[in-house]
Protein backbone atom coordinates (compact mmCIF):
# COMPACT_ATOMS: atom_id res chain seq x y z
CA UNK A 1 0.00 0.00 0.00
CA UNK A 2 1.09 3.59 -0.56
CA UNK A 3 1.13 6.25 2.14
CA UNK A 4 1.38 10.02 2.04
CA UNK A 5 3.52 10.95 5.02
CA UNK A 6 3.66 14.40 6.60
CA UNK A 7 6.83 14.90 8.62
CA UNK A 8 7.51 17.25 11.49
CA UNK A 9 11.06 17.65 12.71
CA UNK A 10 10.87 17.93 16.50
CA UNK A 11 14.63 18.00 16.94
CA UNK A 12 15.94 21.36 15.73
CA UNK A 13 19.57 20.24 15.51
CA UNK A 14 19.71 19.09 11.89
CA UNK A 15 23.06 17.34 12.49
CA UNK A 16 21.32 14.99 14.95
CA UNK A 17 18.58 14.27 12.43
CA UNK A 18 21.17 13.62 9.71
CA UNK A 19 22.93 11.06 11.92
CA UNK A 20 19.61 9.39 12.77
CA UNK A 21 18.66 9.14 9.09
CA UNK A 22 22.09 7.76 8.14
CA UNK A 23 21.60 5.02 10.74
CA UNK A 24 18.16 4.32 9.29
CA UNK A 25 19.62 3.96 5.78
CA UNK A 26 22.19 1.48 7.13
CA UNK A 27 19.45 -0.53 8.88
CA UNK A 28 17.36 -0.56 5.67
CA UNK A 29 20.32 -1.78 3.61
CA UNK A 30 20.86 -4.66 6.05
CA UNK A 31 17.15 -5.57 6.20
CA UNK A 32 15.32 -4.04 3.21
CA UNK A 33 12.19 -6.12 3.80
CA UNK A 34 11.67 -4.61 7.25
CA UNK A 35 11.13 -1.03 6.04
CA UNK A 36 8.96 0.69 3.42
CA UNK A 37 10.28 1.96 0.11
CA UNK A 38 10.37 5.70 -0.49
CA UNK A 39 8.58 6.21 -3.80
CA UNK A 40 8.94 9.96 -3.32
CA UNK A 41 11.67 10.62 -0.76
CA UNK A 42 11.31 13.18 2.00
CA UNK A 43 11.14 16.77 0.83
CA UNK A 44 11.36 19.66 3.26
CA UNK A 45 9.00 22.61 2.99
CA UNK A 46 10.29 26.15 3.38
CA UNK A 47 7.88 27.02 6.18
CA UNK A 48 8.91 25.49 9.49
CA UNK A 49 10.59 22.19 10.07
CA UNK A 50 8.10 20.15 8.09
CA UNK A 51 8.17 17.90 5.08
CA UNK A 52 6.41 15.12 3.23
CA UNK A 53 7.15 11.84 1.46
CA UNK A 54 5.38 8.94 -0.22
CA UNK A 55 6.18 5.48 1.09
CA UNK A 56 5.12 2.07 -0.17
CA UNK A 57 4.97 -0.91 2.12
CA UNK A 58 2.98 -2.79 4.69
CA UNK A 59 1.56 -1.29 7.86
CA UNK A 60 4.23 -3.17 9.81
CA UNK A 61 7.05 -1.69 7.69
CA UNK A 62 5.64 1.82 8.08
CA UNK A 63 5.22 1.38 11.83
CA UNK A 64 8.83 0.17 12.10
CA UNK A 65 10.14 3.22 10.22
CA UNK A 66 8.10 5.65 12.30
CA UNK A 67 9.30 3.98 15.49
CA UNK A 68 12.88 4.24 14.25
CA UNK A 69 12.57 7.99 13.62
CA UNK A 70 10.91 8.85 16.94
CA UNK A 71 11.26 11.11 18.87
CA UNK A 72 13.25 13.37 16.50
CA UNK A 73 10.74 13.14 13.66
CA UNK A 74 7.00 12.74 14.07
CA UNK A 75 4.90 11.47 11.17
CA UNK A 76 1.27 11.66 10.14
CA UNK A 77 0.48 8.82 7.74
CA UNK A 78 -2.40 8.84 5.25
CA UNK A 79 -3.08 5.74 3.12
CA UNK A 80 -3.53 6.63 -0.56
CA UNK A 81 -4.78 4.75 -3.62
CA UNK A 82 -4.41 5.35 -7.34
CA UNK A 83 -7.26 7.50 -8.64
CA UNK A 84 -7.74 5.30 -11.70
CA UNK A 85 -8.16 2.23 -9.51
CA UNK A 86 -10.63 4.10 -7.33
CA UNK A 87 -12.73 5.16 -10.35
CA UNK A 88 -12.65 1.65 -11.80
CA UNK A 89 -13.85 0.18 -8.49
CA UNK A 90 -16.43 2.92 -8.08
CA UNK A 91 -17.91 2.25 -11.51
CA UNK A 92 -18.02 -1.51 -10.82
CA UNK A 93 -19.93 -0.99 -7.59
CA UNK A 94 -22.50 1.19 -9.37
CA UNK A 95 -23.46 -1.55 -11.87
C-alpha positions in Angstrom: 0.0 0.0 0.0 1.1 3.6 -0.6 1.1 6.3 2.1 1.4 10.0 2.0 3.5 11.0 5.0 3.7 14.4 6.6 6.8 14.9 8.6 7.5 17.3 11.5 11.1 17.6 12.7 10.9 17.9 16.5 14.6 18.0 16.9 15.9 21.4 15.7 19.6 20.2 15.5 19.7 19.1 11.9 23.1 17.3 12.5 21.3 15.0 14.9 18.6 14.3 12.4 21.2 13.6 9.7 22.9 11.1 11.9 19.6 9.4 12.8 18.7 9.1 9.1 22.1 7.8 8.1 21.6 5.0 10.7 18.2 4.3 9.3 19.6 4.0 5.8 22.2 1.5 7.1 19.5 -0.5 8.9 17.4 -0.6 5.7 20.3 -1.8 3.6 20.9 -4.7 6.1 17.1 -5.6 6.2 15.3 -4.0 3.2 12.2 -6.1 3.8 11.7 -4.6 7.2 11.1 -1.0 6.0 9.0 0.7 3.4 10.3 2.0 0.1 10.4 5.7 -0.5 8.6 6.2 -3.8 8.9 10.0 -3.3 11.7 10.6 -0.8 11.3 13.2 2.0 11.1 16.8 0.8 11.4 19.7 3.3 9.0 22.6 3.0 10.3 26.2 3.4 7.9 27.0 6.2 8.9 25.5 9.5 10.6 22.2 10.1 8.1 20.1 8.1 8.2 17.9 5.1 6.4 15.1 3.2 7.1 11.8 1.5 5.4 8.9 -0.2 6.2 5.5 1.1 5.1 2.1 -0.2 5.0 -0.9 2.1 3.0 -2.8 4.7 1.6 -1.3 7.9 4.2 -3.2 9.8 7.0 -1.7 7.7 5.6 1.8 8.1 5.2 1.4 11.8 8.8 0.2 12.1 10.1 3.2 10.2 8.1 5.7 12.3 9.3 4.0 15.5 12.9 4.2 14.3 12.6 8.0 13.6 10.9 8.9 16.9 11.3 11.1 18.9 13.3 13.4 16.5 10.7 13.1 13.7 7.0 12.7 14.1 4.9 11.5 11.2 1.3 11.7 10.1 0.5 8.8 7.7 -2.4 8.8 5.3 -3.1 5.7 3.1 -3.5 6.6 -0.6 -4.8 4.7 -3.6 -4.4 5.3 -7.3 -7.3 7.5 -8.6 -7.7 5.3 -11.7 -8.2 2.2 -9.5 -10.6 4.1 -7.3 -12.7 5.2 -10.3 -12.7 1.6 -11.8 -13.8 0.2 -8.5 -16.4 2.9 -8.1 -17.9 2.2 -11.5 -18.0 -1.5 -10.8 -19.9 -1.0 -7.6 -22.5 1.2 -9.4 -23.5 -1.6 -11.9 
